[in-house]
Amino acid sequence: MEFNKKRKEELEGRIKKLENLISDKGICAKQVKKARKAQRHLDLTVFMVSLITIAGITVWALGGKSAED
């Protein structure tokens, strides 16, 4: 039983190494890296715009209340 478990772990490790090699040097690896980088930039942009919008709405809402007082 223990032998099978060790063998399974070893095979999974080898498969993971092979998958990493293919993703780093395989077909379209450069395009995949560019797409991941573009997605990361897009996610950061959306986050920052959302944060600025929420801050702006908060300032506007608080500013409107103090003007009425």
DRENGUSE-279293 format. One record per residue (C-alpha): residue number from 1; x, y, z; residue in three letters. Coordinates in steps of 0.2 Angstrom, whole numbers. Each point is the difference from the previous one (the first is absolute). Example, Ala and Ser with C-alpha at 12.3 -4.5 7.8 and 13.67 -1.06 7.14 Angstrom:
<pts>
+-----+-------+-------+-------+--------+
| num |  east | north |    up | residu |
+-----+-------+-------+-------+--------+
|   1 |    62 |   -22 |    39 |    ALA |
|   2 |     6 |    17 |    -3 |    SER |
+-----+-------+-------+-------+--------+
</pts>
This chain:
<pts>
+-----+-------+-------+-------+--------+
| num |  east | north |    up | residu |
+-----+-------+-------+-------+--------+
|   1 |     0 |     0 |     0 |    MET |
|   2 |    14 |    12 |     5 |    GLU |
|   3 |    10 |    -4 |   -16 |    PHE |
|   4 |   -15 |     4 |   -11 |    ASN |
|   5 |    -2 |    17 |     9 |    LYS |
|   6 |    18 |     4 |    -2 |    LYS |
|   7 |    -1 |    -5 |   -19 |    ARG |
|   8 |   -16 |    11 |    -2 |    LYS |
|   9 |     8 |    15 |     8 |    GLU |
|  10 |    16 |    -2 |   -11 |    GLU |
|  11 |   -10 |    -1 |   -16 |    LEU |
|  12 |   -11 |    15 |     5 |    GLU |
|  13 |    16 |    10 |     3 |    GLY |
|  14 |     7 |    -5 |   -17 |    ARG |
|  15 |   -16 |     4 |    -9 |    ILE |
|  16 |     0 |    17 |     9 |    LYS |
|  17 |    18 |     4 |    -6 |    LYS |
|  18 |    -5 |    -5 |   -18 |    LEU |
|  19 |   -15 |    11 |     1 |    GLU |
|  20 |    11 |    15 |     6 |    ASN |
|  21 |    12 |    -4 |   -14 |    LEU |
|  22 |   -13 |     0 |   -13 |    ILE |
|  23 |    -8 |    16 |     7 |    SER |
|  24 |    17 |     9 |     0 |    ASP |
|  25 |     7 |    -6 |   -17 |    LYS |
|  26 |   -15 |    -7 |    -9 |    GLY |
|  27 |   -10 |     6 |   -14 |    ILE |
|  28 |    -7 |    17 |     2 |    CYS |
|  29 |     9 |     2 |    17 |    ALA |
|  30 |     4 |    18 |    -4 |    LYS |
|  31 |   -18 |     4 |    -5 |    GLN |
|  32 |    -6 |    -8 |    16 |    VAL |
|  33 |    12 |    11 |    11 |    LYS |
|  34 |    -5 |    16 |    -9 |    LYS |
|  35 |   -19 |    -5 |     2 |    ALA |
|  36 |     3 |    -3 |    19 |    ARG |
|  37 |    10 |    17 |     1 |    LYS |
|  38 |   -14 |     9 |    -9 |    ALA |
|  39 |   -13 |    -8 |    11 |    GLN |
|  40 |     9 |     5 |    16 |    ARG |
|  41 |     2 |    18 |    -6 |    HIS |
|  42 |   -19 |     0 |    -4 |    LEU |
|  43 |    -4 |    -6 |    17 |    ASP |
|  44 |    10 |    13 |     8 |    LEU |
|  45 |    -7 |    14 |   -10 |    THR |
|  46 |   -18 |    -6 |     4 |    VAL |
|  47 |     4 |    -1 |    18 |    PHE |
|  48 |     8 |    18 |     1 |    MET |
|  49 |   -15 |     7 |   -10 |    VAL |
|  50 |   -12 |    -8 |    12 |    SER |
|  51 |    10 |     6 |    15 |    LEU |
|  52 |     0 |    18 |    -7 |    ILE |
|  53 |   -19 |    -1 |    -4 |    THR |
|  54 |    -4 |    -6 |    18 |    ILE |
|  55 |    11 |    14 |     7 |    ALA |
|  56 |    -8 |    13 |   -11 |    GLY |
|  57 |   -18 |    -5 |     4 |    ILE |
|  58 |     5 |     0 |    19 |    THR |
|  59 |     7 |    17 |    -1 |    VAL |
|  60 |   -15 |     6 |   -10 |    TRP |
|  61 |   -12 |    -7 |    12 |    ALA |
|  62 |     9 |     7 |    16 |    LEU |
|  63 |     2 |    17 |    -9 |    GLY |
|  64 |   -19 |     1 |    -4 |    GLY |
|  65 |    -5 |    -3 |    18 |    LYS |
|  66 |    12 |    13 |     7 |    SER |
|  67 |    -7 |    13 |   -12 |    ALA |
|  68 |   -17 |    -2 |     6 |    GLU |
|  69 |     5 |     2 |    18 |    ASP |
+-----+-------+-------+-------+--------+
</pts>
